[in-house]
Amino acid sequence: MSKRGLFSTITVAELQRDYGTHSLNRALGPWALTAIGIGGIIGTGIFVLTGLAAAQHAGPAIVISFIVAGLGCIFAGLCYAEFASMVPVAGSAYAYSYATLGELTAWFVGWNLVLEYLFACSTVAVGWSRYFIKLLDFINLDFWPAALATSPLASDGTHIIATGALFNLPAVLITAFVTFICYVGIRQAAWVNSTVVAIKVTIVIIVIVFGAFYVNAHYWHPFIPPNTGVSGEFGWSGILRASGIIFFSYIGFDAVSTAAQEARNPARDLPIGILGSLLICTLLYVAMSAVLTGLLPYPKLNDAAPVAVALQAHPALNWLTGWVILGALAGLTSVILVMMLAQARIFLSMAHHGLLPPLFAAIHPRYRTPHWATLITGVFAGLVAAIFPIGLLGELVSIGTLMAFVVVCAGVLRLRYTRPDLPRPFRVRAIWPVAILGIGMCSLMMYYLPVDTWIRLLVWTLIGLLIYARYGYRHSRLRASAPPPPPGAAAAALEERS
């Protein structure tokens, strides 16, 4: 065993070799990368969480919450862009941390990415389920039995309560369907993704334009509802809590960085893709949230399908409801797909470096996919989606992702002084204010999330540290000074012996 410590790093050359830099087609330009970012971002946030956050925390000031969350993401996105240009491989924040900040930090970031991707699959699946029920209602059909149409638990923003349901069957079914697709293998071409993005963005713009004619400005007063006396329930604390919750809406821009090895010019195109998708989606989110809170009093938006609810309240806009539901179902399905693909590959990367069992790095001999990692992701995502409410899941995903973004911002700042020799094709100007603002805004949004969400994060972190201590620390190939085999080789050999 090598004497390398917990914060030993892997070289960029090793990462490039491991991820197969020269095996991927560098075909993506700035517009394709921006489309990937928009495709990952527009989904649950705009179709689901907007109404819940407005009804429970911010009221019409949900507009301000989106601006706060968007600014935090832009600062973090700049730091992501610098990292992506320094370490142009497909491992996202996990790979960046391993190459620059060390193994323990990489494990921490990778473990929080599980919160981002795996639990995001569950969150989006719950939102998909709600829109599926709305589709049945729209065509005058009932889902039977009703006890299988929703989660057995619900959240009123403060407490978890029982609903009397058994489990959320539609969420389980869509998760199983997407798991099957990811298992047998799928490659979404850039033009297909661009088509899906065009459909989703078109629907959002149509809702904004036509809905604007029916906005009742009276519903915007008071714009910032007075605080109820409980932190996080309206007032400025409610705005900040809502920003932490709807921060989930912006998750997906980091998917751009996973395409680093397929970008024609990573140093130029990755920052354009990351920041361009964030700016476009922030504008759409602000406009959509303003229209929704103007179409219906914000307490009535307390639904997992708030866009459909708002449109159905206006007979003249009913013709849009079916299109919105179909667009939401298609968009949410693509988000689940992207998140599941990403999570399985994060598991594969961590197993490839010895931090998880080799089973997670197993490659299917026919489909050439990380099939065990995909199955494990799908099973856990389905179980979580079957039981838990979307508000609770959204908070958990947000706090895990915010924590990872804080580490990324701090890491970029630290490396300016500890590794000034590293080539930086994209260099953030005014790194001190950018990184500090990124850390500060993400930390502020985390601070205003509920205490029980922090407790869940602490428990999640302790579980992760226990797994690392019991397995990752002992089997790390970096600290064992053993070069990693080709991806999937160890797991394949293990399967052959069994």
Secondary structure, DSSP 4 states (H G I P E B T S, - for coil): -----TT----HHHHHHHHTGGGS---B-HHHHHHHHHHHHSSHIIIIIHHHHIIIIIGGGHHHHHHHHHHHHHHHHHHHHHHHHHS-STTHHHHHHHHHT-HHHHHHHHHHHHHHHHHHHHHHHHHHHHHHHHHHHHTT---SSGGGSS-SEEE-SS-EEE-S----HHHHHHHHHHHHHHHH-----HHHHHHHHHHHHHHHHHHHHHHHTT--GGGGSSSSPPP-SSTTSSHHHHHHHHHHHHGGGGTTGGGGGGGGGGBSSHHHHHHHHHHHHHHHHHHHHHHHHHHHHHHS-GGGG-SS-HHHHHHHTSGGGHHHHHHHHHHHHHHHHHHHHHHHHHHHHHHHHHHHTTSS-GGGG---TTT-S-HHHHHHHHHHHHHHHHHS-HHHHHHHHHHHHHHHHHHHHHHHHHHHHH-TTS--SS--TTHHHHHHHHHHHHHHHHHTS-HHHHHHHHHHHHHHHHHIIIIIHHH-TTTTT-PPPSTTHHHHHHHHH-
